[in-house]
Amino acid sequence: MSNLVELVINGLSLGSIYALIALGFVVIFKATEVVNFAHGSMLMLGAYVIAATHGRIGFPAAVAAGLATAATVGLLIDRLLVSRLRRRSHTALAIVTIGVDIVLGAELARRVGTEVLNMGDPWLDHTWRVAGFTFPVSRLAAIAVALVLIVAFAALVRYTDWGVAMRAAAEDAEAASLMGIRLGRVSMVAWVVAGVLAAVAGLFLATFPSPGLSATASTTALRAFPAVVVGGMDSLSGAVVGGLVIGLAETLAAGYSEQLLFLGRGLGDVAPYAVMIAVLLWRPTGLFGTRELSRV
Amino acid sequence: MLEIRQLSVRYGRAVQALRGVSLAVPAGGVVAVLGSNGAGKTTLLRAVSGTLPLHRGSIDAGDVTFDGARLARRDPADIVAAGVVGVPEGRRVFGRLTVDENLRAGAIGARDRRSRTAARERVYATFPRLAERRDQRARLLSGGEQQMLAIARGLMAGPRLLLLDEPSLGLAPRVVTQVADVVRQISAQGTSVLLVEQNAAMALAVSDHAYVLALGRVALERPSAELAGSAEMRRVYLGEAAWNEHEATPTEREASGTERRPA
């Protein structure tokens, strides 16, 4: 029983990190209809900058630098590539993001090499014991930070001009531009916000119980893709729900792998995709999605 | 106010949608553009509102000016800021946004907050039904209410010229009358209107001046009162011309073709 409670908390923590990745992915898709395959590298870049600079400038400043770098890369992708190719096909743009991912990912992997970089975070491997349960502090921090960011993001989407413009443009880009909504600006903010969310997720993916940032971090980030699909490509609340579902599924399957041994080993890695396939069979557009995936 | 001179528009490389169209909307006037499907009416509005690139269209000759400033080939948002707002065909309200959020989206082109609040109050006064339903999602409104919302949304940016694309499309006759009343009200409040319609009776009733487009050219241009019920109008607009042309010999067709060019 204590095992279950701890697994659920860990699952929610992992899920909230996936939710941050998925939110960034979905907001880009909603605002520009581009499937961003460079999301994993944006995440890893943010985490790498934190890992590389915290020794000199301290953890808080390093986090600020990591977020700023990931946001800048998002901005550059939007200004240099997306805004120029927007009127061509979205498929072409998706392929361009694969190119960006390869270039950025290869350089980061080269820099990290075989090392496992320490993030310099204040939580280390501390745990918090309460009522017989043991929780890693870094996991609780991840939940708290993700919660704050998700609420802030929801408020941004719901109440600001940009949020109204983004939702309007997502429904009908032509009608939105007739209203004087600048589609380029909507897209730019989406990429910057997605960069920030990805960098935060990158930080928490590399803190305890993970040993640190290794060259494979961007592939770990790909696990958020089932979260996006489960929630629905164009649904922000779906991204959050999908993230939590996938995080829980992965953690529980890994935690009970002893009991589930008859299904084979490494079940934690398989669970997200199994859940994704099950959801797609039931609802082809995801739990909350409205758009068919045919654009991809 | 709005001046369109010898405008030619094409989509891609092949489709020539407009050929040398000239048209003027005077300050405070209501001008109607009539014509059958494919005549180029919507293309004309797209050229004014700057949304041609969204349809892979481009202006290849001619000019569009608004109070002397060039609109052709400018960004849609700049054109809204200049005071020209379009209401697209088929309503196109943001269905998942509430009525209030739709109006807010319409006001994003207007800069300062005070004019936004004023615009919202003015719009709710003009459309009391929308005020009642301000927190409802737009897709739950009836067709007529959605058309009113689409027009109201267009008014939020405080336009000096409103472009209306087939506001009567798919609406019940009683609602068409309401739309006509709204067009008169907008005009009375000092906003000029360029109205594209297939419903000729309605369009001629609310406008001062009318143009008939056929195959991307201005086929006819008259004061609306003169055009209503005229035999010429029936001939060009209701397709009698096309029918006769079909029957006519090549030389006759050529002759009637030159006759239909604007003076």
HADDOCK unambig.tbl for C-alpha pairs under 7 A between the chains (distance, minus, plus):
assign (segid A and resid 161 and name CA) (segid B and resid 108 and name CA) 6.91 0.50 0.50
assign (segid A and resid 164 and name CA) (segid B and resid 101 and name CA) 6.80 0.50 0.50
assign (segid A and resid 164 and name CA) (segid B and resid 105 and name CA) 6.03 0.50 0.50
assign (segid A and resid 165 and name CA) (segid B and resid 105 and name CA) 5.94 0.50 0.50
assign (segid A and resid 168 and name CA) (segid B and resid 94 and name CA) 5.93 0.50 0.50
assign (segid A and resid 168 and name CA) (segid B and resid 105 and name CA) 6.87 0.50 0.50
assign (segid A and resid 171 and name CA) (segid B and resid 94 and name CA) 6.22 0.50 0.50
assign (segid A and resid 175 and name CA) (segid B and resid 88 and name CA) 6.58 0.50 0.50
assign (segid A and resid 175 and name CA) (segid B and resid 92 and name CA) 6.51 0.50 0.50
assign (segid A and resid 177 and name CA) (segid B and resid 76 and name CA) 5.99 0.50 0.50
assign (segid A and resid 177 and name CA) (segid B and resid 77 and name CA) 6.49 0.50 0.50
assign (segid A and resid 178 and name CA) (segid B and resid 49 and name CA) 6.80 0.50 0.50
assign (segid A and resid 178 and name CA) (segid B and resid 76 and name CA) 6.26 0.50 0.50
assign (segid A and resid 178 and name CA) (segid B and resid 85 and name CA) 6.37 0.50 0.50
assign (segid A and resid 178 and name CA) (segid B and resid 86 and name CA) 5.59 0.50 0.50
assign (segid A and resid 179 and name CA) (segid B and resid 80 and name CA) 6.82 0.50 0.50
assign (segid A and resid 179 and name CA) (segid B and resid 85 and name CA) 6.59 0.50 0.50
assign (segid A and resid 179 and name CA) (segid B and resid 106 and name CA) 5.08 0.50 0.50
assign (segid A and resid 179 and name CA) (segid B and resid 109 and name CA) 6.23 0.50 0.50
assign (segid A and resid 179 and name CA) (segid B and resid 154 and name CA) 6.63 0.50 0.50
assign (segid A and resid 180 and name CA) (segid B and resid 76 and name CA) 6.15 0.50 0.50
assign (segid A and resid 180 and name CA) (segid B and resid 77 and name CA) 3.91 0.50 0.50
assign (segid A and resid 180 and name CA) (segid B and resid 80 and name CA) 5.21 0.50 0.50
assign (segid A and resid 180 and name CA) (segid B and resid 108 and name CA) 6.60 0.50 0.50
assign (segid A and resid 180 and name CA) (segid B and resid 109 and name CA) 4.42 0.50 0.50
assign (segid A and resid 181 and name CA) (segid B and resid 77 and name CA) 6.09 0.50 0.50
assign (segid A and resid 181 and name CA) (segid B and resid 108 and name CA) 6.28 0.50 0.50
assign (segid A and resid 181 and name CA) (segid B and resid 109 and name CA) 6.17 0.50 0.50
assign (segid A and resid 182 and name CA) (segid B and resid 77 and name CA) 5.95 0.50 0.50
